[in-house]
Amino acid sequence: MGAMAQNPPNLRPDLAPRLVIDSPRREGQPTIGMVSLGCPKALVDSERILTRLRAEGYAISPDYAGADAVIVNTCGFLDSAKAESLEAIGEALRENGRVIVTGCLGAEPDYITGAHPKVLAVTGPHQYEQVLDAVHGAVPPAPDPFVDLLPATGVRLTPRHFSYLKISEGCNHTCRFCIIPDMRGRLTSRPERAVLREAEKLVEAGVRELLVISQDTSAYGTDWKGGPEKFPILPLARELGRLGAWVRLHYVYPYPHVRELIPLMAEGLVLPYLDIPFQHAHPEVLKRMARPAAAARTLDEIAAWRRDCPEITLRSTFIVGYPGETEAEFQTLLDWLDEAQLDRVGCFQYENVAGARSNALPAHVAPEVKQERWDRFMEKAQAISEAKLAAKVGRRIEVIVDEVDEDGATCRTKADAPEIDGNLFIDEGFEGLAPGDILTVEVEEAGEYDLWGRPV
């Protein structure tokens, strides 16, 4: 029996990293496998489920053969992601036979059971108690309190030196192409003290990089009534920055108050990295998306961010082939990209998603046109990336080590998030390096998305 399914690397530009499972099993211990698909937010949900199960005495298996049952945490973001989730469920049924389904696609139980009627249970996103009930029914717990010790940080599915830190759940936006608010509900922010305590425990356990995630990070805390802070993400980011780890902000919706995060980046408290989903640049396309339609003002904001923090890295995702997108509107996007000169870019081809309001829009773009526009968009984005990386040759920059093997060390700069961005490779002088080390390197070579360098 093979290892459990993972995200294919080309499905989405916001995938979570591959799972890292290291859980020894005692004789007779009930064991659960986990397949975690989709984004880092889903990975955090998987960690929480497994932490609860470990606390109840379950072991965690990295393969189908060692598991008494398998949980598949699904993605329902796009139709292609739904298809991948159904495929993963089918694989788990073939390889193990006892499967519990949870996650975003679990919000459509009939869709799942229609394809796979033999699954043991289906639960929706962040329904932790229902998942535990399903596991208890399939594989009763048998804890040994003298042996089954839970790590202080709980179960983590990422390498030990970085960790995702989820600060809120849900979203208040009504983008026509997205059904995440329907699946995960409206914005609900975690208390600041709870977030900081979790971050402190992670750093105490050796985490060197905190990746802050949510559906809408810059809206954190705006669901609270009567609080002392108008924009609680600002004091939270400052406090996280004082813990001594790298702090990277993901999914930052471009509200005006985002400009107040930039001084924290210039001070070095937060990494000079913004992951902002612009989605498009033409005002009419943005209106059809029900997104803010102010691309020109966004260019002014980008210029101001770069003025206040010259080292800032900007990452974004875009949708091409949105219903009604004309060639002229697409060309506006290409021209905007030329002006914006974003450092890191991901791109989706538009897909209908069951329940999304964009499905009913007129003038859907033909698949071959979407592919052709995606190719042109990525060609331009690649050229921008290549030029920006070439400008780094000869510079000394700080990197964090992710992996070391006999051929060299795979690292990331402050401009690179795990899985979705590039790497810096060290193939000489890497002896003695270990994952989590932070060191200075001199950049010697650049490619389209990656760098090569040597320690100094």
C-alpha positions, -999 to +999 in steps of 0.1 A: +000+000+000+013+034-009+017+067+010-014+088+013-025+113-013-011+148-014-019+180-032-007+179-068+017+209-071+000+224-101-036+225-090-036+257-070-012+286-063-021+286-025-014+250-015-004+239+019+030+221+021+032+184+021+023+167+054+050+157+079+038+129+102+061+115+128+040+095+154+054+063+169+027+037+177+026+015+208+013-021+207-025-021+203-028+016+199-058+027+177-043+046+147-058+072+123-045+083+090-050+118+076-052+131+040-052+169+041-060+187+008-063+223-001-049+254+015-029+261+047-062+270+066-073+234+060-040+221+072-045+240+105-079+223+108-062+189+102-036+197+129-064+206+154-083+174+147-051+152+151-042+171+183-075+162+198-072+126+186-036+123+200-049+136+234-074+108+234-047+082+228-048+077+190-016+073+170-012+090+136-002+070+105+016+084+075+003+056+052-029+037+046-016+003+057-010+014+093-043+032+098-075+017+114-094+045+095-085+075+074-098+111+076-099+129+043-099+167+048-113+180+015-112+211-005-142+226-022-127+258-036-129+250-073-145+222-094-111+209-101-103+208-064-136+190-057-126+164-083-093+160-066-110+155-033-133+129-047-103+111-062-085+112-028-116+098-011-117+070-037-081+062-032-085+060+006-115+037+002-095+014-021-063+014+000-079+014+035-117+010+032-127+029+063-129+066+054-143+097+073-147+129+052-145+164+065-135+199+053-150+223+028-165+197+004-182+182+035-206+210+032-221+191+003-226+156+018-249+143-009-223+152-035-198+130-017-220+101-008-234+101-044-199+094-056-187+073-027-216+058-007-193+036+014-177+065+034-183+061+071-193+098+078-193+132+062-188+164+082-184+201+072-155+225+077-142+231+112-168+207+127-142+192+151-166+175+175-185+158+147-152+144+133-142+131+167-176+115+171-172+098+137-137+085+147-150+072+180-177+053+162-153+038+137-123+032+159-130+034+197-103+051+217-080+031+240-058+056+257-029+048+280-023+078+302+011+066+312+024+063+276+004+086+253+020+120+258+009+149+237+036+174+227+031+209+243+024+224+209+000+197+198+003+178+165+019+197+136+019+186+100+046+210+088+084+209+094+093+218+129+108+252+121+078+268+106+041+268+115+008+282+103-010+304+128-047+308+120-061+340+135-097+339+123-123+319+104-149+329+078-152+359+056-176+388+052-170+395+015-195+385-012-172+380-042-194+364-069-169+337-078-164+324-042-185+302-019-161+302+010-184+324+032-212+299+025-190+270+036-171+286+064-195+313+076-189+350+084-157+364+100-150+351+135-117+362+150-098+344+177-091+363+209-058+381+207-045+365+239-053+330+225-034+338+193-004+352+211-003+323+236-003+298+207+025+318+190+045+319+221+043+281+226+053+275+190+084+298+193+093+282+226+091+248+209+116+259+182+095+274+155+115+300+136+088+313+112+051+320+119+028+321+088-003+341+097-034+329+079-071+334+077-097+340+050-092+378+055-062+386+076-064+424+075-100+422+088-089+404+120-109+416+150-132+439+130-161+415+140-156+425+177-179+452+190-167+481+211-131+471+213-103+497+219-087+491+185-103+499+152-080+476+133-068+448+157-045+433+131-020+462+138-013+455+175-015+418+169+012+420+142+034+442+165+031+417+194+038+387+171+069+406+158+083+408+193+085+370+198+118+368+178+105+346+149+099+355+113+063+367+109+048+363+074+013+377+066-009+358+041-043+367+025-042+404+033-072+421+017-061+455+005-080+478+029-066+513+034-053+504+069-029+479+054-005+508+048-001+510+086+015+475+086+043+487+063+062+506+091+063+473+111+080+457+081+104+486+078+113+481+115+119+444+110+091+433+133+072+416+105+087+402+073+085+427+044+061+404+025+024+410+016+002+384+001-027+403-013-054+388-036-059+415-063-077+391-086-078+415-116-071+450-127-098+461-151-126+480-132-154+464-151-141+428-144-137+437-107-173+450-106-185+418-121-165+400-094-180+422-067-145+433-058-132+469-051-127+484-086-098+508-080-068+494-098-052+528-104-054+537-068-039+503-060-009+512-080-005+544-059-007+522-027+019+499-041+042+528-048+036+541-012+044+507+003+076+505-017+086+540-007+081+533+030+097+498+028+119+494-002+126+457+006+089+447+005+079+416-016+044+416-031+026+384-039-008+382-054-032+359-072-053+366-103-082+351-122-081+351-160-111+342-182-137+355-158-172+356-174-174+385-198-137+392-198-128+408-232-094+408-249-092+445-241-100+439-204-073+412-203-048+435-220-055+460-192-045+433-167-013+427-186-005+464-187-013+468-150+011+439-142+038+457-162+033+487-140+028+469-107+059+447-111+047+423-085+074+399-072+053+367-068+023+359-089-002+330-090-030+327-115-062+307-118-082+300-149-118+308-140-140+278-131-177+276-123-182+265-087-216+251-076-234+278-057-213+307-069-232+337-083-207+341-111-221+310-128-251+330-139-231+358-156-233+360-194-205+356-219-184+328-204-150+326-219-141+295-240-116+271-224-090+275-251-092+313-247-087+310-209-057+287-215-042+311-240-047+341-217-032+321-187-002+313-208+003+350-218-002+361-182+023+336-168+048+344-195+048+381-184+048+372-147+078+349-153+097+376-171+091+400-142+102+374-117+133+366-136+144+402-139+138+409-102+157+378-091+186+387-115+189+420-097+197+401-065+229+385-078+258+397-058+236+408-028+239+393+007+205+382+021+192+362+050+177+328+044+160+300+064+170+264+058+141+240+049+159+208+039+194+194+038+205+163+019+237+150+004+234+174-026+229+206-007+205+228+013+171+241+002+164+275+017+140+303+014+146+341+016+123+365+034+106+369+000+095+333-002+067+315+015+067+277+018+054+258-012+040+287-032+072+308-039+107+301-049+138+287-031+175+295-027+198+266-031+232+261-015+253+234-031+286+242-016+295+249+020+263+235+034+279+210+057+266+215+093+234+233+082+201+220+096+164+228+090+155+259+108+189+275+106+189+312+096+220+324+079+234+350+055+242+340+020+256+358-011+235+353-042+256+339-070+230+329-096+193+335-105+167+316-125+131+323-133+118+316-098+148+304-078+182+316-065+215+299-058+241+312-033+268+304-008+271+311+030+292+341+040 
